[in-house]
């Protein structure tokens, strides 16, 4: 007590009780300025570390040191001002600076008049409880964040930042199992000279020991760690911390790694701290395993995407490639993307041997093997004989060069062969080998089969395209020769025809006149035949020129061409009365001069076959049909039998007698040839005595 008085037996008993209490008791005088302490019991001295002499006469706030920013202080001031009881928890500090949490309950003491004269305070050290609560709150927050992380780095960052801070560890490290060894993947607060280094999973060291037993290791004081592992510092070149916790991370019985937390002071790991660290390690193991699964899934998605893109590129190449070996080279590239590090080759059947034609660059490192494979393997080579007989791929696990009779292939562990049929017969083989994989997984088998099927179809299509191109080139050469021959013959026939006409006229003038009817008839037949032959020759020359003339592509106004053809017809046949109906026509892309010949042929054809009609009608219109234009010319002439429509666009073919309708039967054939060169076509519809409709279909964009 701050004053000496003679106590009554009751007061003396109360004083002895307060002194014996294990709970801290303090009494402050509310009548004096700043509520000075007038009594503290020994429990207060033990809890605060301050002797009574240091506390008496001072306000209790001295226990807070400089840590004045506490919300509980406001609640305490309000209770004192109101003269009421309250309980608060304050951060207090002992004389040595050690933090402790003080649960303070104050109650007012009144005099007979009801005035507050003193405040009685009971104090309890709740540091362990508050620390445990803070740890649980921290653990809950960490668990929530760990549930959302998706990468290994996020897990390690969280561990070495938040978890290390929650335990006041001076440094930390995370070691993960990779390729059968422990590797430091992250560290915080120390340097590479730490005792925590990469190492194997065997031997007598803290990290492997904790993982093997799946039991945390706690070293509470300086020397404990080095006593348990005397060679650790010398082996690593590092210095052990004063206190250390080594926490294993194991998920599903699979060791994932360890968490290491170092402390610079002796650390008495409380049960709450141990529970916190065990739970944290388990949650981190779950998060790391989830991150691994997520990473595996992302890699699978990337791999599948790469496979799809490779297939797309290969398919695009297959659509335009007509060289089998070039296409096989593309397939080698695709397989190299799908199976990184593999060796894949394309073999073709040649001279009774399987000869290597296309291969990955790695075979260049073994010239002897490369030369032997290029020289060829016999047909009865076991690995080739099976697929050739069955037409099915095979997968060889545990490759045996002697059994398969392929010398120099000892480095390979597994091989797959896909037979490729070209023209219905096995003509090639695709071979893929692994040097580091002894067995084919189901997924890899499925991918290889898919590539093999696509490659087989593409090669067959490529070979067919090559043959078609060869036939087309041969046909084109034949057509060019035929056109040259036609041009030459037509040109050479002109002179004899002119001679027939000229000398026929000279002969007629030399004969006495008048000629009798029979002679006139004979001369008439000669002239008519010569004129017809001359017209046929002109038609042949026209067709030949059309075929040989290069296309001059430009914008062509069809309406203007039809108008010109109509005007020319009116000049040539002024006596013809025709009712024309020409609708709006498009502008197209093509050779204007050649398209003029097509339109002239259609107009002339319509005019020719309506001359027997009293009221002649010709209609011209266009129809848009997707990527093409259809231009139609309809007349009300004599029509034709649709049974023979296939003859309309053939050279020198007629559906009507020459005596009834003149012409060399060439212009429509020439028109079809012009349309073909433009990528279009000609069509005709009709019925006898009901008119006809002739049309051409022209693409909006000419192919190159």
VEXZA-815464 format. One line per 2 residues: number of its first residue (from 1); for each residue x, y, z of C-alpha. Coordinates in steps of 0.02 Angstrom, whole numbers. Layout:
N
NUM> X,Y,Z  ...;
This chain:
704
1> 0,0,0  56,179,-26;
3> 14,229,153  45,146,325;
5> -108,128,436  -161,11,572;
7> -271,-114,487  -418,-199,566;
9> -413,-388,560  -534,-389,411;
11> -431,-265,313  -272,-359,354;
13> -353,-518,291  -407,-431,131;
15> -232,-364,105  -158,-537,130;
17> -285,-609,6  -242,-482,-128;
19> -57,-512,-102  -82,-700,-118;
21> -192,-688,-273  -123,-756,-436;
23> -221,-623,-528  -147,-452,-551;
25> -237,-319,-449  -213,-131,-459;
27> -303,13,-373  -302,192,-441;
29> -360,347,-348  -498,435,-445;
31> -490,587,-331  -314,631,-389;
33> -260,703,-557  -223,572,-692;
35> -285,426,-584  -118,375,-506;
37> -91,196,-450  -95,180,-260;
39> -87,-9,-245  -21,-158,-345;
41> -8,-337,-286  140,-455,-318;
43> 47,-538,-464  49,-370,-553;
45> 236,-359,-527  261,-533,-599;
47> 148,-504,-749  212,-331,-796;
49> 393,-354,-748  383,-188,-654;
51> 411,-180,-465  284,-85,-360;
53> 407,57,-339  402,87,-528;
55> 213,81,-538  149,176,-386;
57> 104,356,-423  93,329,-611;
59> -54,307,-729  -77,131,-793;
61> -45,191,-971  142,178,-940;
63> 122,-8,-979  75,36,-1159;
65> 243,116,-1196  233,208,-1363;
67> 96,95,-1430  -45,219,-1400;
69> -146,189,-1560  -264,61,-1485;
71> -454,65,-1502  -474,-11,-1327;
73> -401,148,-1249  -553,248,-1306;
75> -673,121,-1228  -572,130,-1066;
77> -575,321,-1059  -763,326,-1089;
79> -795,199,-948  -687,298,-826;
81> -774,460,-872  -944,379,-846;
83> -889,295,-686  -939,122,-745;
85> -859,-49,-762  -783,-114,-924;
87> -666,-247,-990  -539,-214,-1128;
89> -386,-300,-1200  -230,-192,-1216;
91> -59,-218,-1292  61,-191,-1147;
93> 249,-201,-1134  360,-262,-993;
95> 515,-169,-938  621,-274,-1057;
97> 508,-225,-1202  419,-393,-1217;
99> 242,-378,-1283  100,-457,-1187;
101> -88,-445,-1203  -173,-379,-1047;
103> -358,-413,-1017  -405,-271,-899;
105> -569,-261,-803  -602,-101,-705;
107> -738,-69,-578  -777,97,-488;
109> -776,111,-296  -901,236,-222;
111> -903,325,-54  -1056,344,55;
113> -1114,491,-51  -1103,386,-209;
115> -950,476,-276  -819,373,-368;
117> -663,379,-264  -560,236,-335;
119> -551,113,-479  -510,-70,-446;
121> -424,-159,-592  -403,-345,-620;
123> -274,-391,-753  -247,-557,-840;
125> -107,-603,-959  -201,-670,-1113;
127> -51,-670,-1229  -64,-855,-1270;
129> -249,-842,-1303  -231,-689,-1414;
131> -83,-763,-1505  -181,-922,-1538;
133> -329,-821,-1597  -219,-717,-1712;
135> -141,-876,-1780  -312,-952,-1814;
137> -370,-792,-1899  -210,-789,-2002;
139> -231,-974,-2043  -410,-946,-2099;
141> -356,-803,-2213  -209,-903,-2281;
143> -322,-1054,-2312  -447,-947,-2408;
145> -309,-871,-2515  -225,-1040,-2543;
147> -391,-1109,-2606  -388,-981,-2745;
149> -206,-988,-2802  -165,-1080,-2962;
151> 25,-1077,-2977  173,-1139,-2878;
153> 246,-964,-2865  85,-896,-2787;
155> 95,-1032,-2654  278,-998,-2611;
157> 253,-809,-2609  108,-828,-2488;
159> 209,-943,-2376  364,-836,-2366;
161> 270,-673,-2346  112,-699,-2242;
163> 148,-863,-2151  325,-809,-2105;
165> 257,-644,-2041  120,-727,-1938;
167> 252,-827,-1841  382,-687,-1835;
169> 509,-798,-1922  665,-707,-1980;
171> 685,-809,-2139  609,-952,-2235;
173> 633,-1069,-2382  528,-1188,-2485;
175> 606,-1347,-2557  506,-1452,-2680;
177> 532,-1627,-2746  578,-1619,-2931;
179> 652,-1762,-3032  684,-1864,-2875;
181> 779,-1725,-2784  741,-1580,-2669;
183> 764,-1410,-2750  754,-1239,-2668;
185> 618,-1151,-2769  601,-997,-2658;
187> 685,-918,-2508  656,-758,-2411;
189> 759,-670,-2279  921,-767,-2305;
191> 1046,-791,-2444  1121,-934,-2542;
193> 1240,-968,-2396  1095,-1043,-2299;
195> 1106,-1222,-2241  949,-1257,-2343;
197> 1015,-1311,-2513  967,-1428,-2656;
199> 996,-1611,-2619  937,-1789,-2643;
201> 800,-1874,-2544  919,-1993,-2459;
203> 1045,-1965,-2321  1036,-1894,-2147;
205> 973,-1715,-2165  823,-1622,-2090;
207> 722,-1603,-2252  730,-1785,-2311;
209> 703,-1847,-2133  546,-1742,-2111;
211> 480,-1802,-2280  517,-1986,-2249;
213> 426,-1987,-2083  297,-1855,-2132;
215> 333,-1775,-1962  377,-1592,-1927;
217> 544,-1559,-1844  558,-1419,-1715;
219> 726,-1355,-1653  689,-1232,-1511;
221> 860,-1170,-1455  1029,-1135,-1529;
223> 1133,-1292,-1550  988,-1414,-1560;
225> 992,-1423,-1750  1180,-1441,-1763;
227> 1180,-1570,-1624  1056,-1676,-1722;
229> 1150,-1648,-1887  1333,-1613,-1846;
231> 1396,-1610,-2027  1258,-1498,-2098;
233> 1347,-1330,-2082  1512,-1396,-2149;
235> 1428,-1484,-2294  1324,-1332,-2348;
237> 1437,-1189,-2296  1290,-1107,-2207;
239> 1253,-1064,-2025  1104,-1137,-1935;
241> 977,-1018,-1858  943,-1014,-1670;
243> 774,-1098,-1690  699,-1187,-1841;
245> 540,-1275,-1896  547,-1401,-2040;
247> 372,-1441,-2104  344,-1584,-2229;
249> 215,-1566,-2368  138,-1732,-2416;
251> -20,-1759,-2518  -98,-1929,-2552;
253> 58,-2015,-2484  165,-1922,-2613;
255> 306,-1813,-2541  297,-1640,-2619;
257> 426,-1541,-2520  463,-1450,-2357;
259> 435,-1278,-2282  577,-1209,-2175;
261> 554,-1065,-2051  704,-995,-1956;
263> 700,-887,-1798  839,-777,-1732;
265> 792,-805,-1548  753,-963,-1451;
267> 573,-1008,-1491  461,-1113,-1381;
269> 341,-1179,-1512  172,-1179,-1427;
271> 42,-1311,-1464  -58,-1178,-1556;
273> 93,-1133,-1663  129,-1315,-1700;
275> -54,-1343,-1747  -46,-1187,-1857;
277> 110,-1247,-1947  47,-1425,-1972;
279> -117,-1362,-2043  -27,-1235,-2151;
281> 89,-1369,-2223  -61,-1480,-2263;
283> -153,-1335,-2348  3,-1290,-2447;
285> 21,-1471,-2503  -158,-1467,-2567;
287> -127,-1301,-2655  34,-1362,-2734;
289> -48,-1523,-2792  -193,-1423,-2862;
291> -71,-1305,-2948  19,-1456,-3021;
293> -145,-1528,-3085  -196,-1358,-3153;
295> -27,-1340,-3239  -44,-1515,-3310;
297> -217,-1471,-3376  -154,-1309,-3453;
299> -10,-1402,-3534  -131,-1532,-3601;
301> -240,-1393,-3672  -87,-1311,-3751;
303> -29,-1479,-3819  -201,-1518,-3890;
305> -210,-1343,-3965  -38,-1366,-4042;
307> -92,-1536,-4110  -249,-1459,-4185;
309> -152,-1315,-4262  -24,-1437,-4331;
311> -164,-1542,-4408  -241,-1385,-4484;
313> -75,-1331,-4559  -46,-1506,-4625;
315> -221,-1515,-4699  -199,-1345,-4782;
317> -34,-1403,-4855  -110,-1567,-4913;
319> -246,-1475,-5009  -121,-1388,-5122;
321> 33,-1502,-5121  50,-1623,-5266;
323> 227,-1684,-5229  223,-1839,-5118;
325> 395,-1811,-5042  358,-1629,-5003;
327> 198,-1682,-4916  294,-1817,-4820;
329> 414,-1679,-4763  266,-1580,-4697;
331> 207,-1736,-4604  381,-1754,-4525;
333> 367,-1575,-4463  194,-1609,-4390;
335> 250,-1766,-4299  401,-1673,-4230;
337> 282,-1545,-4155  166,-1677,-4084;
339> 307,-1787,-4017  452,-1672,-3965;
341> 621,-1758,-3970  562,-1903,-4077;
343> 643,-1971,-4235  520,-1993,-4377;
345> 553,-2050,-4555  462,-2082,-4718;
347> 508,-2240,-4815  455,-2278,-4994;
349> 452,-2447,-5080  583,-2439,-5217;
351> 674,-2579,-5310  606,-2707,-5187;
353> 676,-2614,-5035  608,-2495,-4905;
355> 715,-2340,-4935  724,-2189,-4821;
357> 665,-2033,-4914  624,-1903,-4781;
359> 687,-1892,-4601  711,-1779,-4451;
361> 879,-1688,-4436  938,-1792,-4288;
363> 981,-1938,-4403  1118,-1830,-4479;
365> 1215,-1859,-4317  1233,-2045,-4361;
367> 1298,-2051,-4542  1319,-2240,-4544;
369> 1140,-2272,-4491  1077,-2140,-4612;
371> 1172,-2218,-4758  1108,-2393,-4719;
373> 927,-2333,-4708  943,-2237,-4871;
375> 1015,-2391,-4954  857,-2484,-4904;
377> 790,-2620,-4789  731,-2789,-4856;
379> 545,-2821,-4876  552,-2959,-4745;
381> 619,-2841,-4610  503,-2892,-4465;
383> 450,-2718,-4414  396,-2681,-4594;
385> 329,-2852,-4643  186,-2851,-4516;
387> 108,-2683,-4565  131,-2724,-4750;
389> 31,-2885,-4731  -107,-2819,-4617;
391> -114,-2638,-4674  -123,-2588,-4490;
393> 0,-2487,-4384  104,-2574,-4251;
395> 181,-2509,-4089  341,-2591,-4027;
397> 380,-2568,-3842  555,-2615,-3787;
399> 639,-2601,-3958  760,-2744,-3997;
401> 876,-2705,-4145  932,-2886,-4164;
403> 757,-2956,-4163  696,-2825,-4287;
405> 856,-2842,-4392  890,-2654,-4403;
407> 1072,-2626,-4356  1129,-2464,-4277;
409> 964,-2426,-4189  1016,-2476,-4012;
411> 979,-2300,-3948  792,-2319,-3976;
413> 675,-2385,-3842  507,-2388,-3933;
415> 453,-2378,-4115  290,-2361,-4211;
417> 256,-2395,-4396  107,-2337,-4499;
419> 84,-2414,-4673  29,-2295,-4809;
421> -71,-2360,-4956  -57,-2264,-5118;
423> -174,-2321,-5254  -241,-2459,-5140;
425> -72,-2543,-5109  56,-2515,-4969;
427> 187,-2406,-5050  262,-2313,-4902;
429> 290,-2322,-4715  298,-2187,-4582;
431> 413,-2235,-4437  424,-2144,-4271;
433> 549,-2187,-4135  581,-2131,-3956;
435> 750,-2134,-3871  684,-2094,-3697;
437> 513,-2179,-3689  503,-2368,-3675;
439> 315,-2384,-3693  181,-2306,-3801;
441> 42,-2222,-3703  -138,-2242,-3760;
443> -145,-2056,-3801  14,-2059,-3905;
445> -50,-2211,-4000  -213,-2120,-4038;
447> -120,-1965,-4099  -2,-2067,-4209;
449> -149,-2163,-4284  -241,-2000,-4320;
451> -88,-1924,-4405  -59,-2085,-4501;
453> -238,-2090,-4564  -232,-1908,-4616;
455> -63,-1932,-4698  -122,-2089,-4789;
457> -275,-2000,-4858  -172,-1847,-4904;
459> -37,-1948,-4990  -167,-2048,-5087;
461> -253,-1887,-5136  -86,-1808,-5181;
463> -38,-1956,-5289  -208,-1949,-5374;
465> -188,-1762,-5400  -15,-1791,-5471;
467> -80,-1920,-5593  -225,-1806,-5641;
469> -104,-1662,-5668  6,-1773,-5775;
471> -147,-1824,-5877  -205,-1644,-5887;
473> -33,-1587,-5943  -32,-1724,-6075;
475> -206,-1677,-6132  -159,-1494,-6136;
477> -6,-1535,-6240  -114,-1639,-6357;
479> -242,-1498,-6370  -105,-1374,-6408;
481> -38,-1488,-6544  -214,-1511,-6612;
483> -246,-1324,-6611  -81,-1294,-6699;
485> -125,-1428,-6825  -300,-1354,-6850;
487> -229,-1181,-6874  -100,-1245,-6998;
489> -226,-1349,-7095  -355,-1209,-7098;
491> -226,-1086,-7157  -159,-1204,-7290;
493> -335,-1244,-7356  -373,-1063,-7394;
495> -265,-1060,-7551  -343,-1215,-7634;
497> -519,-1149,-7598  -476,-980,-7675;
499> -406,-1072,-7826  -566,-1173,-7844;
501> -671,-1015,-7842  -554,-915,-7954;
503> -524,-1048,-8086  -706,-1098,-8081;
505> -754,-920,-8129  -618,-916,-8264;
507> -681,-1081,-8335  -860,-1018,-8339;
509> -809,-861,-8434  -710,-963,-8561;
511> -860,-1070,-8606  -982,-1009,-8740;
513> -1137,-928,-8670  -1272,-954,-8630;
515> -1236,-1113,-8532  -1367,-1247,-8528;
517> -1460,-1280,-8367  -1355,-1431,-8320;
519> -1191,-1335,-8336  -1260,-1189,-8234;
521> -1315,-1312,-8101  -1142,-1391,-8095;
523> -1054,-1223,-8080  -1178,-1173,-7943;
525> -1140,-1331,-7844  -952,-1299,-7858;
527> -969,-1119,-7797  -1087,-1164,-7655;
529> -971,-1303,-7597  -820,-1189,-7607;
531> -910,-1051,-7511  -963,-1176,-7379;
533> -786,-1243,-7365  -718,-1065,-7351;
535> -843,-1029,-7211  -791,-1189,-7120;
537> -609,-1141,-7134  -646,-968,-7064;
539> -737,-1051,-6919  -591,-1168,-6885;
541> -470,-1021,-6887  -583,-923,-6771;
543> -589,-1068,-6646  -401,-1089,-6657;
545> -370,-904,-6626  -490,-906,-6479;
547> -394,-1048,-6398  -224,-971,-6427;
549> -267,-792,-6380  -215,-739,-6203;
551> -354,-676,-6090  -353,-489,-6062;
553> -452,-474,-5901  -547,-312,-5868;
555> -717,-246,-5814  -843,-282,-5952;
557> -1015,-199,-5967  -1127,-336,-6038;
559> -1271,-217,-6068  -1162,-113,-6183;
561> -1104,-268,-6279  -1284,-329,-6306;
563> -1334,-155,-6364  -1190,-153,-6490;
565> -1237,-326,-6554  -1419,-272,-6575;
567> -1368,-115,-6670  -1252,-213,-6785;
569> -1391,-336,-6822  -1508,-192,-6867;
571> -1380,-126,-6991  -1346,-296,-7069;
573> -1530,-346,-7078  -1632,-187,-7090;
575> -1783,-281,-7154  -1799,-385,-6995;
577> -1929,-323,-6871  -1888,-388,-6696;
579> -1967,-347,-6530  -1816,-332,-6411;
581> -1830,-341,-6221  -1658,-314,-6140;
583> -1661,-300,-5951  -1526,-222,-5843;
585> -1366,-322,-5861  -1214,-327,-5744;
587> -1034,-276,-5766  -925,-431,-5757;
589> -741,-477,-5757  -671,-553,-5916;
591> -596,-527,-6088  -706,-397,-6175;
593> -664,-450,-6352  -696,-635,-6319;
595> -857,-599,-6224  -914,-493,-6374;
597> -895,-648,-6483  -1003,-749,-6362;
599> -1141,-617,-6362  -1132,-597,-6550;
601> -1150,-785,-6570  -1304,-789,-6457;
603> -1387,-640,-6543  -1350,-707,-6718;
605> -1416,-878,-6668  -1579,-804,-6600;
607> -1605,-692,-6752  -1572,-837,-6872;
609> -1704,-951,-6799  -1846,-822,-6780;
611> -1851,-767,-6961  -2003,-876,-6996;
613> -2104,-788,-6861  -2224,-647,-6902;
615> -2189,-569,-6732  -2010,-604,-6681;
617> -1969,-580,-6496  -1798,-589,-6411;
619> -1780,-568,-6222  -1614,-542,-6132;
621> -1594,-540,-5942  -1473,-587,-5803;
623> -1490,-685,-5640  -1373,-674,-5491;
625> -1332,-849,-5431  -1218,-839,-5279;
627> -1040,-815,-5342  -1092,-816,-5525;
629> -1197,-720,-5652  -1313,-810,-5773;
631> -1354,-715,-5934  -1500,-785,-6035;
633> -1560,-753,-6214  -1734,-818,-6258;
635> -1816,-817,-6431  -1982,-874,-6499;
637> -1905,-961,-6648  -1914,-1139,-6713;
639> -1834,-1214,-6556  -1751,-1385,-6555;
641> -1773,-1562,-6494  -1696,-1567,-6317;
643> -1644,-1747,-6350  -1502,-1681,-6457;
645> -1453,-1530,-6351  -1281,-1605,-6321;
647> -1238,-1573,-6504  -1274,-1387,-6498;
649> -1102,-1335,-6436  -1000,-1460,-6540;
651> -902,-1413,-6696  -996,-1434,-6861;
653> -1149,-1511,-6777  -1322,-1460,-6838;
655> -1498,-1491,-6778  -1576,-1413,-6934;
657> -1542,-1433,-7120  -1410,-1318,-7196;
659> -1535,-1277,-7336  -1654,-1205,-7206;
661> -1531,-1113,-7095  -1361,-1055,-7156;
663> -1201,-1058,-7053  -1045,-1162,-7021;
665> -1105,-1229,-6851  -950,-1159,-6767;
667> -999,-1002,-6671  -1087,-1089,-6524;
669> -942,-1212,-6506  -823,-1065,-6503;
671> -933,-976,-6374  -926,-1127,-6259;
673> -737,-1133,-6274  -727,-949,-6226;
675> -838,-979,-6075  -731,-1127,-6022;
677> -577,-1016,-6025  -670,-894,-5911;
679> -715,-1033,-5789  -896,-1030,-5846;
681> -1014,-1138,-5948  -1146,-1133,-6086;
683> -1322,-1202,-6075  -1474,-1220,-6190;
685> -1657,-1264,-6167  -1792,-1280,-6298;
687> -1938,-1372,-6376  -1982,-1393,-6560;
689> -2078,-1241,-6626  -2082,-1163,-6452;
691> -1923,-1061,-6453  -1759,-1084,-6362;
693> -1659,-1009,-6218  -1470,-1002,-6232;
695> -1369,-943,-6083  -1196,-930,-6011;
697> -1143,-935,-5828  -992,-830,-5783;
699> -905,-825,-5611  -896,-655,-5526;
701> -712,-682,-5491  -599,-769,-5615;
703> -483,-901,-5541  -299,-874,-5573;
